[in-house]
């Protein structure tokens, strides 16, 4: 959905979405709600991006793990 609607938006990951929309999407994803795609089509793309950022923040282990971080940093 972000790729479909958000690529023309300026600051897609910097502009915050509405907190209630983000929480509603998070709850829908957590409960495996079948209407998530309908919900996303009706929401602002910044709320969808905010939900994605929230997902990454709440991961039990970061994508760039402490063990592999020096390799990632060296690659930059």
Backbone as CSV, one residue per row, in Angstrom:
resi,resn,N_x,N_y,N_z,CA_x,CA_y,CA_z,C_x,C_y,C_z
1,UNK,0.841,-1.198,0.000,0.000,0.000,0.000,0.878,1.252,0.000
2,UNK,1.970,1.208,0.743,2.882,2.359,0.763,3.487,2.569,-0.620
3,UNK,3.910,1.493,-1.251,4.483,1.616,-2.588,3.432,2.076,-3.602
4,UNK,2.214,1.643,-3.419,1.156,1.990,-4.361,0.745,3.456,-4.249
5,UNK,0.592,3.951,-3.029,0.074,5.314,-2.849,1.073,6.310,-2.297
6,UNK,2.138,5.839,-1.683,2.985,6.756,-0.927,4.251,7.220,-1.593
7,UNK,4.575,6.680,-2.755,5.852,7.025,-3.363,5.911,8.477,-3.843
8,UNK,4.782,9.090,-4.027,4.757,10.493,-4.454,4.648,11.450,-3.271
9,UNK,4.451,10.906,-2.065,4.329,11.737,-0.866,5.704,12.214,-0.412
10,UNK,5.792,13.447,0.021,7.038,13.993,0.552,7.092,13.679,2.043
11,UNK,8.193,13.128,2.493,8.386,12.862,3.921,7.521,11.742,4.455
12,UNK,7.292,10.722,3.651,6.363,9.645,4.025,6.683,9.038,5.390
13,UNK,7.949,8.876,5.705,8.310,8.258,6.982,8.631,9.289,8.061
14,UNK,8.583,10.568,7.709,8.820,11.611,8.701,7.523,12.198,9.233
15,UNK,6.517,12.241,8.397,5.231,12.816,8.798,4.441,11.755,9.551
16,UNK,4.011,12.108,10.751,3.271,11.151,11.572,1.845,10.978,11.067
17,UNK,1.365,9.752,11.190,-0.037,9.481,10.909,-0.864,9.711,12.160
18,UNK,-2.148,9.637,12.032,-3.059,9.795,13.166,-2.898,8.582,14.088
19,UNK,-2.638,8.845,15.364,-2.349,7.777,16.329,-3.479,6.754,16.424
20,UNK,-4.726,7.202,16.354,-5.843,6.254,16.454,-5.895,5.339,15.235
21,UNK,-5.542,5.886,14.057,-5.499,5.051,12.853,-4.372,4.018,12.944
22,UNK,-3.223,4.450,13.439,-2.089,3.536,13.589,-2.447,2.411,14.545
23,UNK,-3.066,2.744,15.672,-3.446,1.711,16.639,-4.517,0.782,16.072
24,UNK,-5.439,1.336,15.300,-6.482,0.500,14.688,-5.871,-0.494,13.706
25,UNK,-4.908,-0.040,12.897,-4.238,-0.939,11.964,-3.423,-1.988,12.698
26,UNK,-2.723,-1.558,13.747,-1.922,-2.504,14.530,-2.815,-3.594,15.115
27,UNK,-3.940,-3.205,15.669,-4.881,-4.166,16.237,-5.410,-5.102,15.156
28,UNK,-5.723,-4.558,13.996,-6.232,-5.384,12.891,-5.183,-6.400,12.448
29,UNK,-3.927,-5.972,12.337,-2.866,-6.905,11.962,-2.640,-7.950,13.055
30,UNK,-2.660,-7.515,14.314,-2.424,-8.434,15.438,-3.503,-9.502,15.546
31,UNK,-4.731,-9.157,15.179,-5.836,-10.109,15.282,-6.109,-10.827,13.970
32,UNK,-5.245,-10.577,12.980,-5.379,-11.212,11.672,-6.740,-10.897,11.043
33,UNK,-7.139,-9.658,11.190,-8.420,-9.188,10.658,-8.397,-9.250,9.130
34,UNK,-9.416,-9.810,8.551,-9.492,-9.962,7.095,-9.728,-8.626,6.381
35,UNK,-10.163,-7.610,7.105,-10.500,-6.325,6.501,-9.348,-5.326,6.511
36,UNK,-8.120,-5.785,6.767,-6.985,-4.869,6.849,-6.787,-4.125,5.540
37,UNK,-6.874,-4.802,4.416,-6.645,-4.121,3.139,-7.725,-3.075,2.867
38,UNK,-8.944,-3.338,3.284,-10.010,-2.342,3.129,-9.722,-1.147,4.030
39,UNK,-9.301,-1.426,5.263,-8.969,-0.348,6.200,-7.854,0.531,5.629
40,UNK,-6.810,-0.114,5.082,-5.672,0.645,4.568,-6.069,1.506,3.380
41,UNK,-6.969,1.017,2.559,-7.360,1.796,1.382,-8.119,3.056,1.780
42,UNK,-8.682,3.072,2.982,-9.453,4.225,3.446,-8.638,5.165,4.330
43,UNK,-7.409,4.756,4.696,-6.594,5.555,5.618,-5.538,6.355,4.882
44,UNK,-5.088,7.375,5.569,-3.995,8.187,5.079,-2.731,7.329,4.997
45,UNK,-1.943,7.511,3.964,-0.746,6.696,3.771,0.273,6.928,4.892
46,UNK,0.236,8.082,5.536,1.153,8.335,6.656,0.819,7.454,7.862
47,UNK,-0.448,7.125,8.053,-0.833,6.208,9.128,-0.326,4.801,8.821
48,UNK,-0.340,4.417,7.563,0.154,3.097,7.170,1.661,3.031,7.384
49,UNK,2.367,4.085,6.977,3.810,4.142,7.196,4.119,4.146,8.690
50,UNK,3.312,4.829,9.474,3.495,4.849,10.927,3.300,3.473,11.542
51,UNK,2.372,2.708,10.999,2.150,1.344,11.479,3.353,0.469,11.159
52,UNK,3.920,0.643,9.983,5.120,-0.105,9.617,6.288,0.256,10.540
53,UNK,6.464,1.544,10.818,7.535,1.967,11.732,7.314,1.384,13.125
54,UNK,6.063,1.364,13.582,5.745,0.786,14.887,6.089,-0.695,14.929
55,UNK,5.786,-1.400,13.851,6.120,-2.824,13.758,7.625,-3.035,13.938
56,UNK,8.424,-2.259,13.225,9.871,-2.403,13.342,10.364,-2.042,14.739
57,UNK,9.770,-1.026,15.374,10.173,-0.648,16.738,9.862,-1.743,17.745
58,UNK,8.781,-2.473,17.530,8.351,-3.463,18.503,8.905,-4.872,18.253
59,UNK,9.746,-5.045,17.252,10.349,-6.362,17.026,11.140,-6.782,18.260
60,UNK,11.093,-8.060,18.629,11.834,-8.499,19.815,13.346,-8.354,19.646
61,UNK,13.826,-8.465,18.427,15.240,-8.269,18.137,15.333,-7.353,16.929
62,UNK,16.204,-6.347,16.979,16.277,-5.420,15.846,16.732,-6.105,14.568
63,UNK,16.366,-5.518,13.438,16.811,-6.054,12.152,18.331,-6.039,12.059
64,UNK,18.942,-4.962,12.511,20.398,-4.874,12.580,20.813,-5.334,13.977
65,UNK,21.001,-6.630,14.136,21.298,-7.194,15.447,22.639,-6.681,15.970
66,UNK,22.802,-6.731,17.287,24.061,-6.302,17.898,25.225,-7.128,17.362
67,UNK,24.967,-8.390,17.128,26.013,-9.286,16.640,26.463,-8.920,15.227
68,UNK,25.517,-8.546,14.376,25.844,-8.252,12.976,26.051,-6.773,12.678
69,UNK,25.784,-5.913,13.663,25.891,-4.473,13.422,27.264,-4.053,12.909
70,UNK,28.387,-4.552,13.461,29.686,-4.127,12.916,29.835,-4.451,11.420
71,UNK,29.275,-5.575,10.977,29.338,-5.917,9.547,28.513,-4.917,8.715
72,UNK,27.333,-4.555,9.212,26.505,-3.590,8.503,27.201,-2.236,8.455
73,UNK,27.743,-1.788,9.581,28.432,-0.504,9.642,29.666,-0.499,8.740
74,UNK,30.382,-1.602,8.701,31.545,-1.699,7.822,31.173,-1.646,6.366
75,UNK,30.010,-2.155,6.027,29.541,-2.146,4.650,29.133,-0.767,4.164
76,UNK,28.807,0.101,5.081,28.378,1.455,4.718,29.598,2.247,4.325
